[in-house]
Amino acid sequence: MLVRGALPRRVVRQDVLVELESHRNELVAYCYRMVGSCHEAEDLVQETMLRAWKARDRYDATRASVRTWLYRIATNVCLTALAGRARRPLPSGMSAVSDDPGAPLTPAIDVPWLQPFPDARYDVGHRADLRLALVAAMQALPARQRAVLVLREVLEFSASEVAAQLDTTVAAVNSALQRARAVLVDVEAVTEPDDPEVRAVIDRYARAFETADVPALVELLARDAVLEMPPVPLWYRGTDDYGRFLRRVFDLRGTDWRVRGLTANGQPALAAYAPAAEGRYRLHTVQVFTVVSGQVARNVVFADPAVLDGFDLPREIFSDSAR
């Protein structure tokens, strides 16, 4: 049986193994952009590594670098996986805005929701092209257009290299890239999570959240701030409904919370721990923020236990270790 993240146990040339493994993290990021799930991306990268290992004797270094060769394999693996499959959405890309903050919080377990990218698990350098809004918009593109966009714009392969990877022409690559750019032109920009202004906003949000101070939280929101929470297919826009929903959460879960700062998709994020018993707090959600002009413009709240597992966070903390 294969173990995720490991190549088969057999006699291997160490230099070949090291060369393949050195590309694993960036391949996970690539496959994540393609399929919208880190769990699935890891499996697809494992399949890529296995195919590369089996084909190692046929690799021709005079025709392509190992990196280019691996991306060709990974692209084929992703396109096969995506064939005939529905895209991974966020609630705001699936249904009309909700107007009832008291609506039942019923998960839509039949929807393959877009998942966050846990930055701490993968060393992939700059993550601006992993931000949630952009990855969500990419999911609306046909799979081959998605591949062209990521390979050309993010990974900076040449048009001729991408044409070879996709067995198509340079003209077809350029046309697909133009169409993909047109779809993504309105995707919101985000500020880096280590920007001092962003850190200050998130620190204030964290302090207000820990004490369930809804007015203080609302003060930090942009007027049209969006709150969404997959796998629940509801989403809200505007400070009034955002604040009313938070009051509902605190009424249900209590008013003494703990949070831990982290990043996801190259964006500021918080792990929120709800009160469980005296001195104990249980992991409740991971919240990923978009901060624009010193205000929270969007908060995507993830509560799926399988998604939370991907962040390697403790499931429970105690009051003296909560911060």
C-alpha positions as CSV (number, residue, x, y, z in Angstrom):
1,M,0.0,0.0,0.0
2,L,1.3,3.5,-0.9
3,V,1.6,6.1,1.8
4,R,0.8,9.7,0.7
5,G,3.9,11.7,0.4
6,A,6.3,8.8,-0.1
7,L,7.6,7.0,-3.2
8,P,7.6,3.2,-3.4
9,R,10.2,1.4,-1.4
10,R,12.7,0.0,-3.9
11,V,16.3,0.5,-4.8
12,V,16.5,4.0,-6.1
13,R,19.2,6.4,-7.3
14,Q,19.3,8.9,-4.5
15,D,19.9,11.9,-6.9
16,V,16.8,11.1,-8.9
17,L,14.7,10.7,-5.8
18,V,16.0,14.0,-4.4
19,E,15.4,15.8,-7.7
20,L,11.8,14.6,-7.9
21,E,11.1,15.4,-4.2
22,S,12.5,18.9,-4.5
23,H,9.5,19.8,-6.6
24,R,6.8,18.3,-4.4
25,N,5.6,21.4,-2.6
26,E,5.3,23.6,-5.7
27,L,3.5,20.8,-7.5
28,V,1.0,20.6,-4.6
29,A,0.4,24.3,-5.0
30,Y,-0.1,23.9,-8.7
31,C,-2.5,21.0,-8.3
32,Y,-4.4,22.9,-5.6
33,R,-4.9,25.8,-8.0
34,M,-6.2,23.3,-10.5
35,V,-8.6,21.3,-8.3
36,G,-9.3,23.6,-5.3
37,S,-8.5,21.0,-2.6
38,C,-5.2,20.4,-0.8
39,H,-6.2,16.8,0.1
40,E,-6.8,16.0,-3.5
41,A,-3.8,18.0,-4.7
42,E,-1.5,15.8,-2.5
43,D,-3.0,12.7,-4.0
44,L,-2.5,14.0,-7.5
45,V,1.1,15.0,-6.8
46,Q,1.7,11.5,-5.5
47,E,0.3,10.1,-8.8
48,T,2.6,12.5,-10.7
49,M,5.6,11.3,-8.7
50,L,4.8,7.7,-9.4
51,R,4.3,8.3,-13.1
52,A,7.6,10.2,-13.2
53,W,9.4,7.4,-11.4
54,K,8.1,4.8,-13.7
55,A,9.0,6.8,-16.8
56,R,12.4,8.0,-15.5
57,D,14.4,5.9,-18.1
58,R,12.5,7.6,-20.9
59,Y,13.2,11.2,-19.7
60,D,15.4,13.2,-22.1
61,A,17.2,16.0,-20.4
62,T,18.0,17.6,-23.8
63,R,14.3,18.2,-24.5
64,A,13.1,19.6,-21.2
65,S,14.2,20.2,-17.6
66,V,13.0,17.9,-14.9
67,R,10.7,20.6,-13.6
68,T,9.1,21.1,-17.0
69,W,8.7,17.4,-17.5
70,L,7.0,17.0,-14.1
71,Y,4.6,19.8,-14.8
72,R,3.6,18.1,-18.0
73,I,2.8,14.9,-16.1
74,A,1.0,16.9,-13.3
75,T,-1.1,18.7,-15.9
76,N,-2.2,15.5,-17.5
77,V,-3.0,14.0,-14.1
78,C,-5.1,17.1,-13.1
79,L,-6.9,17.2,-16.5
80,T,-7.9,13.6,-16.2
81,A,-9.1,14.1,-12.6
82,L,-11.2,17.1,-13.6
83,A,-12.8,15.5,-16.7
84,G,-16.6,15.7,-16.3
85,R,-16.4,17.1,-12.8
86,A,-18.3,20.1,-11.4
87,R,-16.2,23.0,-10.1
88,R,-15.4,23.6,-6.4
89,P,-17.3,26.8,-5.4
90,L,-17.6,29.1,-2.4
91,P,-21.2,29.9,-1.3
92,S,-21.0,33.4,-2.8
93,G,-20.3,31.8,-6.2
94,M,-23.2,29.3,-5.9
95,S,-26.3,31.1,-4.7
96,A,-27.9,34.5,-4.1
97,V,-26.9,36.5,-1.0
98,S,-28.8,35.4,2.1
99,D,-31.0,37.9,4.0
100,D,-31.8,35.8,7.1
101,P,-28.9,35.6,9.7
102,G,-31.2,33.2,11.6
103,A,-31.5,30.6,8.8
104,P,-30.8,27.0,9.6
105,L,-27.1,26.1,9.3
106,T,-27.5,23.0,7.3
107,P,-24.3,21.8,5.6
108,A,-24.5,20.9,1.9
109,I,-22.5,17.8,2.1
110,D,-23.0,16.9,-1.5
111,V,-21.2,20.0,-2.8
112,P,-17.4,19.6,-3.3
113,W,-16.5,23.0,-1.7
114,L,-13.4,25.0,-2.4
115,Q,-10.9,24.4,0.5
116,P,-8.2,26.7,1.9
117,F,-4.5,26.3,1.4
118,P,-2.6,25.8,4.8
119,D,0.5,27.9,4.2
120,A,2.5,26.5,7.1
121,R,2.5,23.0,5.5
122,Y,4.1,23.9,2.2
123,D,7.2,26.0,1.4
124,V,6.1,27.6,-1.8
125,G,7.4,31.1,-1.5
126,H,5.1,34.0,-2.6
127,R,1.4,33.0,-2.3
128,A,-0.4,36.0,-3.9
129,D,-1.6,33.7,-6.7
130,L,-3.1,31.3,-4.1
131,R,-5.6,33.8,-2.6
132,L,-9.1,32.3,-2.2
133,A,-10.9,34.7,-4.5
134,L,-8.5,34.0,-7.3
135,V,-8.6,30.2,-6.9
136,A,-12.4,30.4,-6.7
137,A,-12.5,32.3,-9.9
138,M,-10.2,29.9,-11.6
139,Q,-12.6,27.1,-10.8
140,A,-15.1,28.7,-13.2
141,L,-12.6,28.3,-16.1
142,P,-12.5,25.2,-18.3
143,A,-9.8,22.9,-17.1
144,R,-7.4,23.5,-20.0
145,Q,-7.8,27.3,-19.7
146,R,-7.1,27.0,-16.0
147,A,-3.9,25.1,-16.7
148,V,-2.8,27.6,-19.3
149,L,-3.4,30.5,-16.9
150,V,-1.4,29.0,-14.0
151,L,1.4,27.7,-16.2
152,R,1.9,31.0,-18.0
153,E,1.0,33.6,-15.5
154,V,2.0,32.0,-12.1
155,L,4.7,29.6,-13.0
156,E,6.0,31.7,-16.0
157,F,6.5,28.9,-18.5
158,S,6.8,30.2,-22.1
159,A,4.0,29.8,-24.5
160,S,5.9,27.2,-26.4
161,E,6.6,25.2,-23.2
162,V,2.9,25.3,-22.3
163,A,1.9,24.2,-25.8
164,A,4.2,21.2,-25.5
165,Q,2.8,20.4,-22.1
166,L,-0.7,20.4,-23.4
167,D,0.0,19.0,-26.8
168,T,-1.4,22.0,-28.6
169,T,-0.2,25.1,-30.5
170,V,1.3,28.4,-29.3
171,A,-1.6,30.2,-30.9
172,A,-4.1,28.1,-28.9
173,V,-2.2,28.8,-25.7
174,N,-2.3,32.5,-26.3
175,S,-6.0,32.5,-27.1
176,A,-6.8,30.4,-24.0
177,L,-4.7,32.8,-21.9
178,Q,-6.6,35.8,-23.2
179,R,-10.0,34.3,-22.5
180,A,-8.9,33.3,-19.0
181,R,-7.6,36.8,-18.2
182,A,-10.9,38.3,-19.2
183,V,-12.8,36.1,-16.7
184,L,-10.5,37.1,-13.9
185,V,-10.2,40.8,-14.5
186,D,-12.5,41.8,-11.6
187,V,-11.0,39.5,-9.0
188,E,-10.4,41.6,-5.8
189,A,-6.8,42.4,-4.9
190,V,-5.6,41.6,-1.3
191,T,-2.9,43.0,0.9
192,E,0.0,40.9,2.1
193,P,-0.7,39.4,5.6
194,D,2.6,40.8,7.0
195,D,1.7,44.3,6.1
196,P,1.6,46.3,9.4
197,E,-1.8,47.8,8.6
198,V,-3.3,44.3,7.9
199,R,-1.7,42.9,11.0
200,A,-3.2,45.7,13.1
201,V,-6.7,45.1,11.7
202,I,-6.5,41.3,12.3
203,D,-5.1,41.8,15.8
204,R,-8.0,44.1,16.7
205,Y,-10.5,41.6,15.1
206,A,-9.0,38.8,17.2
207,R,-9.2,40.7,20.5
208,A,-12.8,41.7,19.8
209,F,-13.7,38.1,18.7
210,E,-12.3,36.6,21.9
211,T,-14.6,38.8,24.0
212,A,-17.6,38.5,21.6
213,D,-17.6,42.3,21.2
214,V,-19.9,42.6,18.1
215,P,-19.9,46.4,17.9
216,A,-16.0,46.4,17.8
217,L,-16.0,43.7,15.2
218,V,-18.5,45.5,13.0
219,E,-16.3,48.7,13.2
220,L,-13.6,46.8,11.4
221,L,-15.8,45.7,8.5
222,A,-16.1,47.3,5.1
223,R,-19.6,48.5,4.3
224,D,-20.2,45.6,1.9
225,A,-18.2,43.0,3.8
226,V,-18.9,39.4,2.9
227,L,-19.2,36.5,5.3
228,E,-19.4,32.9,4.0
229,M,-19.0,29.5,5.7
230,P,-18.7,26.4,3.6
231,P,-20.0,23.7,3.9
232,V,-23.1,25.8,4.9
233,P,-24.4,27.2,1.6
234,L,-25.4,30.6,3.1
235,W,-23.5,33.8,2.8
236,Y,-24.1,37.4,3.9
237,R,-23.2,40.9,2.7
238,G,-23.1,44.1,4.7
239,T,-22.3,45.0,8.3
240,D,-25.8,44.6,9.6
241,D,-26.3,40.9,8.6
242,Y,-22.6,40.1,9.4
243,G,-23.1,41.5,12.9
244,R,-26.4,39.8,13.4
245,F,-24.9,36.5,12.5
246,L,-22.0,36.9,14.9
247,R,-24.4,37.7,17.7
248,R,-26.2,34.4,16.9
249,V,-22.9,32.5,17.0
250,F,-21.9,34.0,20.4
251,D,-25.4,33.3,21.8
252,L,-25.1,29.7,20.7
253,R,-21.4,29.0,21.6
254,G,-20.7,31.4,24.4
255,T,-18.8,34.7,24.7
256,D,-15.3,33.6,25.9
257,W,-13.2,32.5,22.9
258,R,-9.6,32.0,22.1
259,V,-7.9,32.6,18.7
260,R,-4.6,31.8,17.1
261,G,-3.1,33.7,14.2
262,L,-2.0,31.9,11.0
263,T,-2.1,32.4,7.3
264,A,-3.9,30.5,4.5
265,N,-3.8,31.2,0.8
266,G,-1.3,33.9,1.5
267,Q,-3.9,35.8,3.5
268,P,-4.3,36.5,7.2
269,A,-6.3,33.9,9.1
270,L,-7.4,33.0,12.6
271,A,-8.1,29.6,14.2
272,A,-11.1,30.2,16.5
273,Y,-11.5,28.0,19.6
274,A,-15.0,28.0,21.2
275,P,-15.4,27.5,25.0
276,A,-15.9,23.8,25.8
277,A,-15.6,23.6,29.6
278,E,-13.9,25.6,32.3
279,G,-10.4,26.5,31.0
280,R,-10.8,24.4,27.8
281,Y,-11.4,25.6,24.3
282,R,-12.2,23.4,21.3
283,L,-11.2,24.2,17.7
284,H,-14.3,25.5,15.9
285,T,-13.3,27.2,12.7
286,V,-10.5,28.6,10.5
287,Q,-11.3,32.1,9.2
288,V,-9.5,33.5,6.2
289,F,-9.7,37.3,5.7
290,T,-9.4,39.7,2.9
291,V,-8.3,43.1,4.1
292,V,-8.7,46.1,1.8
293,S,-7.9,49.7,2.7
294,G,-7.7,48.9,6.4
295,Q,-11.0,47.1,6.6
296,V,-12.2,43.4,6.5
297,A,-13.8,43.0,3.1
298,R,-14.4,39.3,3.3
299,N,-14.2,36.5,5.8
300,V,-14.4,32.9,4.6
301,V,-15.1,30.6,7.6
302,F,-14.2,26.9,7.3
303,A,-15.7,24.5,9.8
304,D,-15.4,21.1,8.1
305,P,-13.3,18.9,10.4
306,A,-11.5,17.4,7.4
307,V,-10.4,20.9,6.3
308,L,-9.3,21.8,9.9
309,D,-7.2,18.7,10.0
310,G,-5.1,20.1,7.1
311,F,-3.8,22.9,9.3
312,D,-2.2,20.6,11.9
313,L,-3.8,22.6,14.7
314,P,-4.5,21.2,18.2
315,R,-8.1,20.2,18.6
316,E,-8.2,21.5,22.1
317,I,-6.3,24.1,24.0
318,F,-6.3,25.3,27.6
319,S,-6.6,28.9,28.9
320,D,-2.9,29.2,29.8
321,S,-1.8,28.1,26.3
322,A,-4.6,29.7,24.2
323,R,-2.6,32.6,22.9
